[in-house]
Amino acid sequence: MIKQLVLLLATLIASITLAWAQVDVNKADEAALDSIRGLGPAKTKAILEERKKGEFKDWADFEARVKGIGQKNAVRLSEAGLQVNGKSKDGAPAKAAAPAKAAAR
């Protein structure tokens, strides 16, 4: 019974953390983008400048339009919480999923 309660609590905390950690590249302001590990002021500025030309359609569009964002970097940014149109990069695990798994043991 205690293990089930701990698991439930860990799952709830992970869900809340995951919801807070996600930043959509098409909706985020400069501060939200800067909060993503791996994005600094220069890259954030480049993203915002490209976004002025139109929203990013998907991860491939994001990678093609923002200089310095390749597939590996995109996976790392997605793991840190960046999303494009509400979607994480394929193959990138959600950052908050790890604590929930550890608590289940």
Backbone as a printed PyTorch tensor [residue, N CA C, xyz], in Angstrom:
tensor([[[  0.8200,  -1.1880,   0.0000],
         [  0.0000,   0.0000,   0.0000],
         [  0.8720,   1.2630,   0.0000]],

        [[  1.9110,   1.2660,   0.8070],
         [  2.8070,   2.4150,   0.8870],
         [  3.5290,   2.6010,  -0.4540]],

        [[  3.9770,   1.4930,  -1.0420],
         [  4.6630,   1.5820,  -2.3330],
         [  3.7510,   2.1840,  -3.3930]],

        [[  2.4850,   1.8110,  -3.3830],
         [  1.5300,   2.3420,  -4.3600],
         [  1.3230,   3.8370,  -4.1570]],

        [[  1.2470,   4.2770,  -2.9210],
         [  1.0930,   5.7050,  -2.6400],
         [  2.3230,   6.4910,  -3.0690]],

        [[  3.4990,   5.9400,  -2.8050],
         [  4.7400,   6.5940,  -3.2130],
         [  4.8110,   6.6770,  -4.7360]],

        [[  4.4340,   5.5970,  -5.4010],
         [  4.4310,   5.5900,  -6.8630],
         [  3.4440,   6.6180,  -7.4080]],

        [[  2.2570,   6.6770,  -6.8190],
         [  1.2620,   7.6500,  -7.2400],
         [  1.7670,   9.0720,  -7.0440]],

        [[  2.3710,   9.3390,  -5.9020],
         [  2.9170,  10.6620,  -5.6180],
         [  4.0420,  11.0150,  -6.5810]],

        [[  4.9310,  10.0740,  -6.8490],
         [  6.0310,  10.3090,  -7.7830],
         [  5.5110,  10.5840,  -9.1950]],

        [[  4.4970,   9.8550,  -9.6040],
         [  3.9020,  10.0630, -10.9210],
         [  3.2590,  11.4400, -11.0030]],

        [[  2.5780,  11.8430,  -9.9610],
         [  1.9410,  13.1570,  -9.9280],
         [  2.9850,  14.2600,  -9.9990]],

        [[  4.0360,  14.1440,  -9.2280],
         [  5.1020,  15.1460,  -9.2430],
         [  5.7640,  15.2040, -10.6120]],

        [[  6.0230,  14.0550, -11.2160],
         [  6.6370,  14.0220, -12.5450],
         [  5.7320,  14.6630, -13.5820]],

        [[  4.4420,  14.4430, -13.4850],
         [  3.4920,  15.0370, -14.4300],
         [  3.4680,  16.5450, -14.3090]],

        [[  3.4570,  17.0190, -13.0880],
         [  3.4490,  18.4680, -12.8610],
         [  4.7440,  19.0820, -13.3610]],

        [[  5.8730,  18.4500, -13.0440],
         [  7.1690,  18.9540, -13.4830],
         [  7.2510,  18.9580, -15.0000]],

        [[  6.7710,  17.9060, -15.6370],
         [  6.7950,  17.8220, -17.0910],
         [  5.9680,  18.9370, -17.7070]],

        [[  4.8210,  19.2290, -17.1410],
         [  3.9640,  20.2860, -17.6710],
         [  4.6430,  21.6430, -17.5500]],

        [[  5.3600,  21.8780, -16.4740],
         [  6.0480,  23.1530, -16.2930],
         [  7.2950,  23.2600, -17.1390]],

        [[  7.9380,  22.1460, -17.4130],
         [  9.2200,  22.1580, -18.0970],
         [  9.0920,  22.3680, -19.6010]],

        [[  7.9310,  22.1650, -20.1660],
         [  7.7670,  22.2460, -21.6140],
         [  7.6490,  23.6950, -22.0910]],

        [[  8.4170,  24.0310, -23.1150],
         [  8.4160,  25.3660, -23.7030],
         [  8.2310,  25.1940, -25.2040]],

        [[  7.1450,  25.7510, -25.7450],
         [  6.8990,  25.6550, -27.1840],
         [  7.6140,  26.7890, -27.8940]],

        [[  8.4360,  26.4380, -28.8700],
         [  9.2580,  27.4080, -29.5820],
         [  8.4120,  28.4570, -30.3190]],

        [[  7.1810,  28.1200, -30.6870],
         [  6.3290,  29.0610, -31.4090],
         [  5.5600,  30.0050, -30.4890]],

        [[  5.5300,  29.7310, -29.1940],
         [  4.7480,  30.5430, -28.2680],
         [  5.5880,  31.2250, -27.1990]],

        [[  6.7740,  30.7350, -26.9590],
         [  7.6000,  31.2030, -25.8510],
         [  8.1890,  32.5910, -26.1080]],

        [[  8.3200,  33.3380, -25.0130],
         [  9.0100,  34.6150, -25.1040],
         [ 10.5100,  34.3950, -24.8880]],

        [[ 11.2650,  35.4630, -24.9200],
         [ 12.7130,  35.3680, -24.8070],
         [ 13.1490,  34.7050, -23.4950]],

        [[ 12.5180,  35.0830, -22.3950],
         [ 12.8930,  34.5250, -21.0890],
         [ 12.6260,  33.0250, -21.0280]],

        [[ 11.5030,  32.5900, -21.5700],
         [ 11.1710,  31.1600, -21.5550],
         [ 12.1620,  30.3730, -22.4030]],

        [[ 12.5290,  30.9050, -23.5570],
         [ 13.5050,  30.2110, -24.3990],
         [ 14.8700,  30.1570, -23.7160]],

        [[ 15.2650,  31.2550, -23.0680],
         [ 16.5430,  31.2780, -22.3490],
         [ 16.5780,  30.2820, -21.1980]],

        [[ 15.4170,  29.8930, -20.6990],
         [ 15.3800,  28.9490, -19.5800],
         [ 15.6950,  27.5200, -20.0160]],

        [[ 15.6820,  27.2710, -21.3000],
         [ 15.9960,  25.9360, -21.8220],
         [ 17.5100,  25.7380, -21.8210]],

        [[ 17.9590,  24.6740, -21.1600],
         [ 19.3890,  24.3760, -21.1230],
         [ 19.8740,  24.0980, -22.5440]],

        [[ 20.8960,  24.8190, -22.9530],
         [ 21.4300,  24.6590, -24.3000],
         [ 21.1140,  25.8450, -25.1960]],

        [[ 20.2010,  26.6970, -24.7540],
         [ 19.8920,  27.9180, -25.4960],
         [ 20.4350,  29.1150, -24.7220]],

        [[ 21.2440,  29.8920, -25.3930],
         [ 21.7520,  31.1190, -24.7950],
         [ 21.1260,  32.3110, -25.4860]],

        [[ 21.5510,  33.4950, -25.1120],
         [ 20.9720,  34.7120, -25.6990],
         [ 21.0950,  34.7880, -27.2250]],

        [[ 22.2200,  34.3770, -27.7720],
         [ 22.4130,  34.4580, -29.2310],
         [ 21.4710,  33.5030, -29.9660]],

        [[ 21.3780,  32.2650, -29.4850],
         [ 20.5140,  31.2810, -30.1500],
         [ 19.0470,  31.6590, -29.9790]],

        [[ 18.6970,  32.1800, -28.8080],
         [ 17.3280,  32.6320, -28.5680],
         [ 16.9650,  33.7470, -29.5360]],

        [[ 17.8840,  34.6860, -29.7350],
         [ 17.6430,  35.7890, -30.6690],
         [ 17.4500,  35.2630, -32.0950]],

        [[ 18.2660,  34.2820, -32.4840],
         [ 18.1450,  33.6970, -33.8240],
         [ 16.7880,  33.0130, -33.9860]],

        [[ 16.3340,  32.3280, -32.9550],
         [ 15.0260,  31.6610, -33.0070],
         [ 13.9150,  32.6860, -33.1560]],

        [[ 13.9690,  33.7460, -32.3540],
         [ 12.9220,  34.7660, -32.4150],
         [ 12.9170,  35.4870, -33.7640]],

        [[ 14.0800,  35.7300, -34.3360],
         [ 14.1620,  36.3710, -35.6540],
         [ 13.5510,  35.4810, -36.7340]],

        [[ 13.8510,  34.1930, -36.6940],
         [ 13.2740,  33.2680, -37.6730],
         [ 11.7700,  33.1310, -37.4810]],

        [[ 11.3340,  33.1630, -36.2450],
         [  9.9050,  33.0140, -35.9640],
         [  9.1040,  34.1950, -36.4960]],

        [[  9.7390,  35.3610, -36.6150],
         [  9.0620,  36.5360, -37.1970],
         [  8.6500,  36.2690, -38.6400]],

        [[  9.3740,  35.4020, -39.3150],
         [  9.0840,  35.0620, -40.7110],
         [  7.9200,  34.0780, -40.8200]],

        [[  7.5430,  33.4820, -39.6990],
         [  6.4620,  32.5000, -39.6710],
         [  6.7690,  31.4370, -38.6430]],

        [[  5.7160,  30.8360, -38.1170],
         [  5.8970,  29.7990, -37.1080],
         [  6.6230,  28.5950, -37.6940]],

        [[  7.3030,  27.8680, -36.8190],
         [  7.9780,  26.6430, -37.2250],
         [  6.9230,  25.5440, -37.3690]],

        [[  6.9460,  24.8460, -38.5010],
         [  5.9400,  23.8110, -38.7780],
         [  6.1790,  22.5470, -37.9630]],

        [[  7.4460,  22.1560, -37.8720],
         [  7.8120,  20.9280, -37.1770],
         [  9.2970,  20.9990, -36.8470]],

        [[  9.8190,  19.9340, -36.2770],
         [ 11.2220,  19.9310, -35.8870],
         [ 12.1450,  20.0680, -37.1030]],

        [[ 11.7970,  19.4430, -38.2120],
         [ 12.6340,  19.5420, -39.4100],
         [ 12.7150,  20.9910, -39.8920]],

        [[ 11.6030,  21.6860, -39.8670],
         [ 11.5640,  23.0940, -40.2540],
         [ 12.4110,  23.9230, -39.2900]],

        [[ 12.2940,  23.6550, -38.0090],
         [ 13.0720,  24.3610, -36.9860],
         [ 14.5660,  24.1600, -37.2170]],

        [[ 14.9760,  22.9150, -37.4450],
         [ 16.3830,  22.6050, -37.6670],
         [ 16.9130,  23.2710, -38.9370]],

        [[ 16.0880,  23.3140, -39.9750],
         [ 16.5220,  23.8960, -41.2490],
         [ 16.6570,  25.4160, -41.1780]],

        [[ 15.8040,  26.0520, -40.4080],
         [ 15.7700,  27.5200, -40.3880],
         [ 16.6750,  28.1800, -39.3560]],

        [[ 17.0020,  27.4800, -38.2850],
         [ 17.8320,  28.0850, -37.2380],
         [ 19.2500,  27.5470, -37.3500]],

        [[ 20.1710,  28.4340, -37.7020],
         [ 21.5700,  28.0540, -37.8760],
         [ 22.1260,  27.5130, -36.5680]],

        [[ 22.8220,  26.3760, -36.6620],
         [ 23.4380,  25.7680, -35.4880],
         [ 22.5680,  24.7490, -34.7850]],

        [[ 21.3460,  24.5590, -35.2610],
         [ 20.4730,  23.5420, -34.6800],
         [ 20.4420,  22.3590, -35.6450]],

        [[ 21.1730,  21.3270, -35.2940],
         [ 21.1680,  20.0910, -36.0700],
         [ 20.3360,  19.0460, -35.3480]],

        [[ 20.3530,  17.8470, -35.8530],
         [ 19.5330,  16.7920, -35.2670],
         [ 19.9580,  16.4700, -33.8360]],

        [[ 21.2520,  16.3440, -33.5850],
         [ 21.7210,  16.0160, -32.2300],
         [ 21.3820,  17.1310, -31.2490]],

        [[ 21.6050,  18.3650, -31.6620],
         [ 21.2990,  19.5060, -30.8010],
         [ 19.7940,  19.5840, -30.5610]],

        [[ 18.9980,  19.2980, -31.5780],
         [ 17.5410,  19.3280, -31.4380],
         [ 17.0690,  18.2860, -30.4240]],

        [[ 17.6770,  17.1140, -30.4370],
         [ 17.3190,  16.0730, -29.4660],
         [ 17.6430,  16.5540, -28.0570]],

        [[ 18.8140,  17.1610, -27.8710],
         [ 19.1960,  17.6700, -26.5470],
         [ 18.2440,  18.7690, -26.0800]],

        [[ 17.8660,  19.6610, -26.9840],
         [ 16.9280,  20.7340, -26.6250],
         [ 15.5620,  20.1670, -26.2690]],

        [[ 15.1320,  19.1580, -27.0050],
         [ 13.8500,  18.5210, -26.7140],
         [ 13.8860,  17.8430, -25.3450]],

        [[ 14.9840,  17.1950, -25.0400],
         [ 15.1380,  16.5660, -23.7280],
         [ 15.0900,  17.6010, -22.6110]],

        [[ 15.5590,  18.8200, -22.9120],
         [ 15.5600,  19.9030, -21.9260],
         [ 14.1900,  20.5600, -21.8020]],

        [[ 13.2470,  20.1950, -22.6800],
         [ 11.8890,  20.7160, -22.5610],
         [ 11.3760,  21.5300, -23.7370]],

        [[ 12.1810,  21.7240, -24.7700],
         [ 11.7270,  22.4960, -25.9230],
         [ 10.7940,  21.6490, -26.7910]],

        [[  9.7400,  22.2690, -27.2760],
         [  8.7860,  21.6030, -28.1660],
         [  8.5270,  22.4790, -29.3830]],

        [[  8.1130,  21.8390, -30.4630],
         [  7.6620,  22.5470, -31.6620],
         [  6.2160,  22.1310, -31.8910]],

        [[  5.3180,  23.0890, -31.8310],
         [  3.8770,  22.8290, -31.9580],
         [  3.3950,  21.7630, -30.9710]],

        [[  3.8990,  21.8560, -29.7450],
         [  3.4490,  20.9500, -28.6930],
         [  4.0170,  19.5440, -28.7590]],

        [[  5.0130,  19.3320, -29.6220],
         [  5.5710,  17.9890, -29.7810],
         [  7.0640,  17.9840, -29.4740]],

        [[  7.4890,  16.9510, -28.7690],
         [  8.9080,  16.7420, -28.5360],
         [  9.5190,  16.1280, -29.7810]],

        [[ 10.8180,  16.2360, -29.8860],
         [ 11.5330,  15.6410, -31.0120],
         [ 11.4560,  14.1260, -30.9100]],

        [[ 11.1730,  13.4540, -32.0190],
         [ 11.1370,  11.9880, -32.0270],
         [ 12.4770,  11.4440, -31.5410]],

        [[ 12.4100,  10.4970, -30.6390],
         [ 13.6160,   9.8850, -30.1100],
         [ 14.1750,  10.5750, -28.8860]],

        [[ 13.5580,  11.6740, -28.4680],
         [ 14.0450,  12.3880, -27.2880],
         [ 13.1450,  12.0700, -26.1050]],

        [[ 13.6810,  11.4230, -25.0870],
         [ 12.8550,  11.1200, -23.9140],
         [ 12.5230,  12.3940, -23.1520]],

        [[ 11.3840,  12.4000, -22.5070],
         [ 10.9900,  13.5500, -21.6980],
         [ 11.9170,  13.6330, -20.4950]],

        [[ 12.3640,  14.8250, -20.1720],
         [ 13.3160,  15.0190, -19.0870],
         [ 12.7650,  14.5720, -17.7400]],

        [[ 11.4800,  14.8290, -17.4810],
         [ 10.9000,  14.5170, -16.1790],
         [ 10.5410,  13.0400, -16.0170]],

        [[ 10.6840,  12.2410, -17.0530],
         [ 10.3180,  10.8240, -16.9570],
         [ 11.2890,  10.0490, -16.0750]],

        [[ 12.5350,  10.4400, -16.0160],
         [ 13.5330,   9.7120, -15.2410],
         [ 13.2160,   9.6630, -13.7390]],

        [[ 12.8350,  10.7770, -13.0810],
         [ 12.5420,  10.6770, -11.6530],
         [ 11.3930,   9.7330, -11.3370]],

        [[ 10.3860,   9.6670, -12.1720],
         [  9.2560,   8.7930, -11.9260],
         [  9.6930,   7.3350, -11.9790]],

        [[ 10.5740,   6.9830, -12.8970],
         [ 11.0720,   5.6140, -13.0010],
         [ 11.9120,   5.2600, -11.7850]],

        [[ 12.7380,   6.2020, -11.3420],
         [ 13.5990,   5.9520, -10.1960],
         [ 12.7610,   5.7520,  -8.9340]],

        [[ 11.6780,   6.4960,  -8.8020],
         [ 10.8410,   6.3850,  -7.6150],
         [ 10.0510,   5.0820,  -7.6140]],

        [[  9.8360,   4.4970,  -8.7890],
         [  9.0530,   3.2720,  -8.8780],
         [  9.8280,   2.0550,  -8.3820]],

        [[ 11.1460,   2.1490,  -8.2970],
         [ 11.9720,   1.0090,  -7.8920],
         [ 11.8720,   0.7220,  -6.4610]]])
